[in-house]
Amino acid sequence: MKKIFKNVIYFFCSSFNLFLLILISLFFKCFKSLRKKNKIIFGTTPILNNKYWANALKKGGFKAETLMQIYYANINKKEDFDKYFDDIIPKFLRKKYINKVVHPLFVWLYIIRNAKIFIMPFHGVVFYKFFWKMEYLLFKLNDIKVIVLPYGSDAYMYSKIQDKSLQNALLVSYPDAAKNEKFIERKVFFWSKYADCVVTGFMGIDGMPRWDIPIHQFVQIDTDEWQQKTHYSMYDGNNGPVKIIHTPNHRGFKGTEFLIQAVESLKRKGLKVGLLLLENVPNDKVQQLMREADILAEQFICNGYALSAIEGMATGLPVLSNLSNKNYTEMFRRYSFLNECPILSTTPETIEENLELLIRNPKLRKELGVIGRKYVEKYHSYKTAQYLFANIFKKLEGEKIDLVDLFHPLKSDYVKKNYIFTPLVNNKYIRKNDI
C-alpha cells in the first residue's frame, strides 16, 4: 500500500509539474528574448564521459556544461561535474521527500531557459516513471535539439544481445535490467525515432534500430591529464616481475575470474607476474597505478573496449580487450577506424596465451603501448570530441554534413591523415616467432 500511495502522489505531482512546464514553454515561445538558450548541456547520469565531453567542448570554444542528479563518491569527485539538481533548487525545498517532487520542475526550468542542445542517454532527463515521453514535447516546444549517447544500462535489451556470454555477464552484474527490458526497449525505440542524432557505438549491434555515425567507441578523455609513462620495464617474467592491472567495478561483466585463473596458471609455469585489481578506486589513484604497471587487462566478455582501455592506452600501456566477434567488429573495420586500434584482442580462452606473449616480450609491450598513445591522441582526445560534436552541431543547424562517413577509412580525411599502422591483423598478433 505504501508503494501504491507513493506512486499516486508522484503521478499527480508529475502531472502538475508537466502542466506548469508546458505553460512556461508556451510563455517563452512568445517571449523568446527572456531565454538564454546558448548552452550545450550533458545530463543527467554521472559518468565520466560527460565530464570529458563537456570539457572538450569548452576548450573548443563552446558553452557546454554538465547537469547531474548525483555523483558517485567512490570513484568521482564532486567537482568533476558543473551543476547538480540541488544547485538549481531553492534551499527551502531541498528536503528528503520534497526535492524528489520538485526536481522535474526546476531541472526542466533550467534546461528550458539555457539549453540549445541537450545530450543524454536513453534514460531521458528526469521524468523516469510517468510522462517520460512528454520530455520530447518539452524539447520540441522549446526548440532544443537532442543527441542520444548510450552508456550501458540505459540501452541494453538483454534478449536482443547477440553474444550470449555477454548476456550472461550482464545478468550476473546487472540482473534488474532483465526485468525492465520492455521499459528499456520502449525508451530505446522512442528516442531512436525522435532524437535529432543518435550515436550508439558497439552497443548498437545489439538490437538498436538506428545510429547516425558508425563509430565503435565515441568516448574521449583529456590526454593532458593522462600522461604517457616515460619508463618501460624490460622485465620478461624471468629476469623480473611483470605487473598487470585490471579495473573490474563489476567482475562478472569484465570476466575477471578468467583473468585470475590465467595469472595463477602463469605463476605455476614459473613466470614472475603480479595482478592488481582496482575496484571502486578514485580516478586520480588509477592514473598513478597505471603508470606503474606494464599491461592493462580490460574486458574479456563484452566485445569492444571502454573508458578503462582508453585510459590505459593514453598511459602508454598495451591493452587486452575482446575484439574477436566479427558480428560486432566487422562493420567498424569497414566504416570506422577499428583497424588502427592496437588493442590485442583477447577472450577468456586466449587470456593466458596473450598475457604470456606480452610478459615474455617487453619490446612488443612498449611498441603497442607507444602506438596506443598515438591512437588515443588521434581518436579519443579532446580534438576528436570537438571534431565529432562540431560536425553533429553543423548537421543539426542544416549544413550538408554526411555524418555516416565522418570516420570512413576511405572517405574521411580525418582518418586518412596520419594513418596508424600496428603489428596486429584484426587485433591479433601473428608474428609469434618474434618472441
N, C-alpha and C positions, 0 to 999 in steps of 0.2 A: 504493500500500500504506500509505503514511504517513497518508493521509486516512482510509482504512478503519480503521486502528488507532485513530486519534483518535476516530472516531465510535463504535467499540466501547467504548472507555474512557468516553466521555461518556455512552453509553447505560446502562452499568452504574452509573456514579456517579449519574445522574439517577434510576435505579430505586431506588437506596439512599436518596437524598435524599427521594424521594417517599414511600417506605415509612416513614421516620422522621417525616415531616411528617404523615402520616395518623395515626400513633400519637400524636403530640403533640396533634393536633387532637382526638382522642378523649379524651385526658387532660384538655385544657382544657374539653371538653364536660362532663366530670364535676366539674371544679373551676373553675367559671366565675369565682369571686372572684379568681383569680390573673391574670385578663386585665384589661387596662385598657379596651380596646375603646371608645375615645371619640374617635378621630381620623378625619378625612376626609383620605385620602391620595391625592395625584395622582402617578402614575408611568407609565412609567419612562423615557419619551423626553424628552430635554432641550430642549423647545421652550418659547419664552417664554410661550405661552398658559398653561402650567401654573403658572408663577410668578404671573401676573396673577390667575388664578382663586383660587389659594391665598391670596394676599394680600388679595383682595377678601373672601373668607370670614372671614379673620382679623379684618379690620376690622368685619365684621358680627357678631362675637362667637362664631364657630365655631372649633373646634380643628382647623385644617387645616394641612397641610404637604406639601412636595414630596419625593419619593424618587426620585433619578435614578441611572442607571448611570454616566454621564459628563456633561460639559458641553462645548459647542462653543467652544473658546477663542478662535476668530477673531471670533465675534460676541457671545459671552456672557462674563459674569464668574462665577467660582466661587460668589460669594456670592448669585447670582441664585436659587439653589436651597437648600433647607434641609438635606437629607441626601443622601449618596451611598452606593452599595453598600459602598464601603470603610469608611465610617464605622461600619457595624454588623457588620463582620467583625473578629475578633481580629487584632492586628498580626502575629502569627507566621504567620498563614495568608495574608497579603497577598503572595503570591509570584506570579511570572509565570504559571505554569500552574495552581497550586493554587487561586487565587482564582476562576477560571472554574468550577471544580468545586464550590466551596463557596458561591458566590453564591446559587444557588437555595435552599439550606438556610437560610442566615442571613437573606436577604431575606424569605422566607416566614415564618420565625420572628418577625421584627419585625412583619410585617403581621398575623399571627395574634394576637399579643399586643396590638396597638394599634388596628387598623383597625375602624371601624364601617361605613364606606363606602369603596370603592376606585374611583377614576376613572382610566380608561386608554383608549388607542386599541385598535384591533382586534388589534394585535400580541399582546396579553396582558401578562403581568407579566415573567417571567424564564425560563420553560421554552419555549425557542424551537424546538428541533428535535424532541425527543421528549416525549411526555406532556403537550403543551400543553393538551389538553382536560381533563386532570386538575386544572388550576388551578380549573376550575369546581367540581369536587368539594371542593377546599380552601375555596373561598368558601362553599359550602353547609354544609359541616361546621362552619364557624366562624361561620355566620350573618352573613356580611359581604355587604352589598349592592354590586352592581356597576353602574356607569354607564360607558357607552362613548361617547367623543367622538373621532371620527377626525380626522386632520390631513393625510393625503395618501398617502404610500407604503404606509401600513398597510391601505389600503382600496380604492385604485383598481384595478379589474379591467378591463384595457385593452380587451378585446373587447366589453365592455358599455357603453363610453363612447359616448354619442350623437353628440357633436361630434368628427368625425374629425380636425379640425385640432388639437383638444386631445390626442387620442390620439397624433398625430404629434409634438406638442411634448413630450409625456411620454416618447416613445420617444427623442427627441433628448437630453433631460436625465436621464432615469432608465431606461435601456434594460433593466436587470436585472429590473425588476418585471414585464416582459412574460414573462420566462422562468419567473417564480414565480407566475403568475396563479392557477393551480389551488390552490396552497397559500394564497394570499391569499384566494381565494374561499371556501375551506373555513372559514377563520377568520371572515370576514365573516358567513357564513350561520350558523355555530355560535353566535357571540356575539349575533347578531341574534335568535336563538331564545331564548338562555338569560340574557342580561343583564337586569337589572331596569329599566334605562332606556337608550335609545339616541337620541342626537341627532346628525344627520348633516349638516345644512346643505345647501348647493348640491350637495355630493358625493353625497347620497342619490339624486339623479335618475339617476345612472349605475349602475343595477343593484342598488342595495341594497334588501333586502326590507322594511325596517322603519325608521320614525322615530316617536318619541313626541311630538315637538314640531316643527311645521313652521316652523322659524326658519331663515332663509337663511344667517345668519352669527352664530355664538354666541361669538365672541371678544370679550373686554372688556380694557380697559387702565386704567392709573392716570392719570386725567385731571389729577391734581395734578402728576404727574411730566411729562406732556406739556402744556406751557404754550402757550396760543394766542399767535400772533405779534401784536405791537402795531402794527407798521408794514406797510402795504400799498403797494407801489410803483405809481405811476401811469404807469410806462413802458408804451408800446404797441408796442414793436419799431421805432418810427421815432424817437421822442424819447429813447430809451434802451433798454438791453438787458433782455430778459425771461429769467429763469432757470428752467430746467426740471430737475427732479430725478427720478431713476429708480433703483430698488434691485433690480437683477437678479442675485440669487445664482445663478440658472440662466437664462441669456439665452434659450435655446430655449423654455422654458416660458412666459416672460413676453412673447415676441415682440419682444425688444429690437432685432433687426435692422430691423424695420419702423419703429420709433421713430427710429432713427438716420437712416434714409433720409428720413423726413418732415422731420426737423430740417434736414438738408442741403438739401432742396428749398426750405424756407422761407428759408434763408440765401441761396439763389440768387435768390429773389424780392426780396432786399434787406432782409429783416427782421433786426433785431439780436436774436439768440436764442442762449442758451448751454445746453448739455446736460451735466449732471453725473451720471455713472454711479457709484453706490456699490455696490461688490461686496466682500463679506466685511469690512464696516466695523462696528466696535463700535457698539452701540445708542446710547450716550451721544453719540457723534460724529454719528450720523444725526440725533438730535434737534437738535443745533446747526445742521447744514446745512439741515435742513428749514425752520427759522425764517428762514433767509437766502434761501430760494427763493420763486418765485412760483407754480409749478404742480408738482403731483406726477403723473407719468405712471406708473401702476401696472402693470396687466397687460392684454394685448390678445387673448390666445388663449383662456385659460380664462374661462368665464362666471362672473362673481361678483367679489368683492373680498376681499382678505385683510388680514393684520395691517398691512402697509405702508400700505394705503389708510386704515385706521382711524387710524394714527399721523399720516398726512398731514392728514386731516380734523380731528383733535384739535389740530393745529398751526395750523389755520385756512387750509389750502391748498385750492384747487379741485383735484379729483382726476379723472383719466381712468382708467376701467376698462371692461372688456367686460361689458355687461348687455343684450346685443342679442338673444340666442336665447330665444324665448318658451318653448321646451321646458324651459328652466331657470328662467325668471323668473316666468312667469305664475302658477304656484301660490303663489309668495311675495308676489305683488301682491294676491292674493285672501285669503290666510290668514295673512299676516305683515305686516311694516312696510316692505316694499321701496319702496312708493310715496312714502315720506317721505325716501328716500335722495337726496342732492343730487349724487351722482356723475354725471358726464357720460359716458354710455355711448359707448365708443369701440372700434372694431375696427381691424385693420390697414389696412382700406380707408378709414377715416374719421379716422385719426390726424392727417394734415396739415390737414384741414378744421377739426377741433375745436381743434387747437393754435392755428391762425390765429385762430379765433373768440376764444379766451381771450387770446391775445397782444395782439390789437387792441382788446380790451375790458377794461381794468383794473377798471372798475366791476363787471362781471359776475364777474371773478375774486374780488373782495372779497365780493360777495353770496353766491356759492357757498361761499367759504371760511368766512364767518360762519355760514351755515346748517349747514355740515359740522360745525363745532364743536358746535352745538346738537344735531345728530343723534347725535354720539358721546356727548355728555353724557347723552342720553336712552336710547340703546340699546347703547352699547359702553363704559360706565363701570362702576365697581365697584358702583354702585347697581343696575345691571341684572343683574350677576353674582349679587348677593345675592338679587334677586327671582327669577331663573331657578332657581338651585340650591335656595333655600329652599322653593320650590314643589315641586321634584322630591323633596326630602327628605321633605316632608309627605306626598306621594303614596306614597313608599316606606314610610312609617310607618302607612299605612292611611287617611289623610284622603281625603275625596272631592274631589279636585282634578282638573279637566278639563284636563290638560296640552295637549291638542290645540288648545285655544282660548286658550292663555296669551298669545299675541300677535295674536289675531284682530282685525282693524281695526274690526269691528262689535260684537264681544262683550267685548273686553278694555278695562277702564277704564285700564289702564297705557298702552295705545296711544292711546286716545281723548283722554286728558288731554294738553293742550299739543301737539296735533297739529301736525306740521311741514309747512308748505307750501313748495314750491320753485318756481322758474321753469321747471322741466323737466316734460315729459309723457312718462311711461315712460322717464325718464332721458335724454330727448332735448330739445335746445333748439330751439324752433320760431319764436321771435321774432327771426329773423335780420335784420330791418330795423332792429333797435336798434343794430347796430354801425356 
